Amino acid sequence: MHIVIIGAGIIGLAAAHRLLDLGLEVTLVDRSEPTAASRGNAGIIAHADILPLASPRTILQAARWIMDPLGPLAVRPACLPRLAPWLARFLFASLPSRVQRSMHGIVPLQAMALPAWERLLGRLRLTGELNRQGMLSVFESTGAFEALKPSYRSQLELGIPLELIDGSVLRTLEPALSDTFQRAAFFPSVAHVNDPYELALKLAAAAADRGAQLMEAAVSGIAIASGEEPVVVLEGGRTLAADRVLVAAGAWSKRLSACLGDSIPLDTERGYNATIAGPGLVLTRPVMFEEHAFVLSPLKGGLRVGGAVELASTAAAPNWRRVEALLAKAHAFVPGLEEDGRVDWMGCRPSLPDSLPVISASRWSRKVVYAFGHAHHGLTQAAATAELVGALVSGDEPAIDLTPYSAQRF
Ligand SMILES: Cc1cc2nc3c(=O)[nH]c(=O)nc-3n(C[C@H](O)[C@H](O)[C@H](O)COP(=O)(O)OP(=O)(O)OC[C@H]3O[C@@H](n4cnc5c(N)ncnc54)[C@H](O)[C@@H]3O)c2cc1C
């Protein structure tokens, strides 16, 4: 059976390996997009995150953040009319009853996330790509720390290891941090990759070695006649025949799923970062600054300072002042930070308003499968998603109930 995968981001690449495991003939098509989220993300396998972004907490924080033009949340006014339906759905998903519903989808997928990466990287002899120094989530105010205590209880009940520590213990773990941080949660089982782009390149090379065909081309659509096989249409009019198609085109997947008549409210939460080759200090593990929604990640190529959310279209020009705002905070939080060899980047997270991805067959054809919309957790959930895609394509029983990720839930 031949499958064409549209999108060689981390989701498409992980899926390619699962489908090769199952004996399929795989063609991966990608137009190579510099703002693809898998290139420049923070590299964290954040399987301990179990709270949906759409929640009363985010709504309260958003009201404060949005007042600051360079704060961690920005909305481009010109994009508001287009974004309004997505924002309305996000608000609805933030109702307490809906948060519980989203968590029913997040928890099992996150529980699969790290073991699935271990299986995939183990088979490919790439386990050295994972670092296991854990992650810190740090707080300046005791109030903000206390507010997350119910979440810590839920994480512990789910068997996620975590230690609540004070400022003095925190500074023994990460001496470079400023002493303004009073409390922290330490997640020892959270992992991070050496470099997310390098991992993607290694997965692509390994897929090619295993017989996958990698093709650089832009897909303009998918056509399907009733009962017939799907056809992938490339820009310029060339077509690729396939027995199955997997749409894993990240933030650009909406137009492709619409070709088949699926109406999926996908949009993008853009994020920015700067990677500093010579930061002049050492961090051992990623540090999440909860009150400021940004993260410092020690990667192979340097210290990555990133995060924040900008609601704007995939095509809108970047606002590089947002990186300056992130760096101003980073200088305050890790005194002594230098900026030698700094490279700035903006990327497009593929986001659905209920904080859950779509991992599902199309409503109109079981021969077309969707895997997109992983928002802040696409790297984390890629290998787990790949296993679920494998079940959808082969017809085997999936490891978890796929109802929460259905394309028809909207
Ligand atoms: C600043 C930032 C930090 C992040 N940090 C983390 C983190 O620490 N941990 C984590 O788990 N997640 C993180 N994420 C989220 C994560 O990066 C994404 O969820 C994930 O990369 C999405 O992967 P994807 O394969 O779905 O999409 P992408 O990586 O965007 O890939 C989609 C691919 O499809 C291709 N494509 C699109 N349209 C077409 C077309 N028509 N024809 C051909 N090809 C096409 C593109 O070229 C692209 O290569 C972060 C994101 C950002 C922006």
The ligand as an SDF file (V2000), in Angstrom:
LIG
                    3D

 53 58  0  0  0  0  0  0  0  0999 V2000
    8.2940   29.0510   19.7000 C   0  0  0  0  0  0  0  0  0  0  0  0
    7.7760   27.6390   19.7600 C   0  0  0  0  0  0  0  0  0  0  0  0
    8.1910   26.7720   20.7590 C   0  0  0  0  0  0  0  0  0  0  0  0
    7.7060   25.4680   20.8410 C   0  0  0  0  0  0  0  0  0  0  0  0
    8.1990   24.6200   21.7870 N   0  0  0  0  0  0  0  0  0  0  0  0
    7.7500   23.3270   21.8320 C   0  0  0  0  0  0  0  0  0  0  0  0
    8.2930   22.4030   22.7760 C   0  0  0  0  0  0  0  0  0  0  0  0
    9.2100   22.7050   23.5220 O   0  0  0  0  0  0  0  0  0  0  0  0
    7.7680   21.1430   22.8260 N   0  0  0  0  0  0  0  0  0  0  0  0
    6.7600   20.7440   21.9840 C   0  0  0  0  0  0  0  0  0  0  0  0
    6.2890   19.6180   22.1000 O   0  0  0  0  0  0  0  0  0  0  0  0
    6.2700   21.5890   21.0480 N   0  0  0  0  0  0  0  0  0  0  0  0
    6.7330   22.8670   20.9480 C   0  0  0  0  0  0  0  0  0  0  0  0
    6.2360   23.7230   20.0200 N   0  0  0  0  0  0  0  0  0  0  0  0
    5.1750   23.2440   19.1300 C   0  0  0  0  0  0  0  0  0  0  0  0
    5.7210   22.3440   18.0310 C   0  0  0  0  0  0  0  0  0  0  0  0
    6.8450   22.9680   17.4410 O   0  0  0  0  0  0  0  0  0  0  0  0
    4.6530   22.0960   16.9710 C   0  0  0  0  0  0  0  0  0  0  0  0
    3.4700   21.6390   17.5680 O   0  0  0  0  0  0  0  0  0  0  0  0
    5.1180   21.0390   15.9850 C   0  0  0  0  0  0  0  0  0  0  0  0
    6.3810   21.3630   15.4710 O   0  0  0  0  0  0  0  0  0  0  0  0
    4.1150   20.8940   14.8390 C   0  0  0  0  0  0  0  0  0  0  0  0
    4.6540   19.9660   13.9300 O   0  0  0  0  0  0  0  0  0  0  0  0
    3.9480   19.6910   12.5460 P   0  0  0  0  0  0  0  0  0  0  0  0
    4.7250   18.6390   11.8770 O   0  0  0  0  0  0  0  0  0  0  0  0
    2.4820   19.4870   12.7720 O   0  0  0  0  0  0  0  0  0  0  0  0
    4.0300   21.0890   11.7610 O   0  0  0  0  0  0  0  0  0  0  0  0
    5.2720   21.8320   11.0890 P   0  0  0  0  0  0  0  0  0  0  0  0
    6.5280   21.5950   11.8100 O   0  0  0  0  0  0  0  0  0  0  0  0
    4.8500   23.2450   10.9030 O   0  0  0  0  0  0  0  0  0  0  0  0
    5.4210   21.1060    9.6920 O   0  0  0  0  0  0  0  0  0  0  0  0
    4.4640   21.2190    8.6760 C   0  0  0  0  0  0  0  0  0  0  0  0
    5.1750   20.9490    7.3690 C   0  0  0  0  0  0  0  0  0  0  0  0
    4.2130   20.9220    6.3320 O   0  0  0  0  0  0  0  0  0  0  0  0
    4.7850   21.5420    5.1820 C   0  0  0  0  0  0  0  0  0  0  0  0
    3.6850   22.0240    4.3460 N   0  0  0  0  0  0  0  0  0  0  0  0
    2.6860   22.8490    4.7020 C   0  0  0  0  0  0  0  0  0  0  0  0
    1.8410   23.0300    3.6820 N   0  0  0  0  0  0  0  0  0  0  0  0
    2.3350   22.3230    2.6460 C   0  0  0  0  0  0  0  0  0  0  0  0
    1.9080   22.1260    1.3060 C   0  0  0  0  0  0  0  0  0  0  0  0
    0.7950   22.7050    0.8310 N   0  0  0  0  0  0  0  0  0  0  0  0
    2.6640   21.3570    0.5010 N   0  0  0  0  0  0  0  0  0  0  0  0
    3.8000   20.7520    0.9640 C   0  0  0  0  0  0  0  0  0  0  0  0
    4.2440   20.9030    2.2280 N   0  0  0  0  0  0  0  0  0  0  0  0
    3.5040   21.6710    3.0540 C   0  0  0  0  0  0  0  0  0  0  0  0
    5.6500   22.6620    5.7410 C   0  0  0  0  0  0  0  0  0  0  0  0
    6.6600   23.0260    4.8190 O   0  0  0  0  0  0  0  0  0  0  0  0
    6.1880   22.0220    7.0190 C   0  0  0  0  0  0  0  0  0  0  0  0
    7.4590   21.4450    6.8210 O   0  0  0  0  0  0  0  0  0  0  0  0
    6.7310   25.0300   19.9060 C   0  0  0  0  0  0  0  0  0  0  0  0
    6.3260   25.8730   18.8720 C   0  0  0  0  0  0  0  0  0  0  0  0
    6.8540   27.1650   18.7830 C   0  0  0  0  0  0  0  0  0  0  0  0
    6.4250   28.0430   17.6360 C   0  0  0  0  0  0  0  0  0  0  0  0
  1  2  1  0
  2  3  1  0
  2 52  2  0
  3  4  2  0
  4  5  1  0
  4 50  1  0
  5  6  2  0
  6  7  1  0
  6 13  1  0
  7  8  2  0
  7  9  1  0
  9 10  1  0
 10 11  2  0
 10 12  1  0
 12 13  2  0
 13 14  1  0
 14 15  1  0
 14 50  1  0
 15 16  1  0
 16 17  1  0
 16 18  1  0
 18 19  1  0
 18 20  1  0
 20 21  1  0
 20 22  1  0
 22 23  1  0
 23 24  1  0
 24 25  2  0
 24 26  1  0
 24 27  1  0
 27 28  1  0
 28 29  2  0
 28 30  1  0
 28 31  1  0
 31 32  1  0
 32 33  1  0
 33 34  1  0
 33 48  1  0
 34 35  1  0
 35 36  1  0
 35 46  1  0
 36 37  1  0
 36 45  1  0
 37 38  2  0
 38 39  1  0
 39 40  1  0
 39 45  2  0
 40 41  1  0
 40 42  2  0
 42 43  1  0
 43 44  2  0
 44 45  1  0
 46 47  1  0
 46 48  1  0
 48 49  1  0
 50 51  2  0
 51 52  1  0
 52 53  1  0
M  END
$$$$
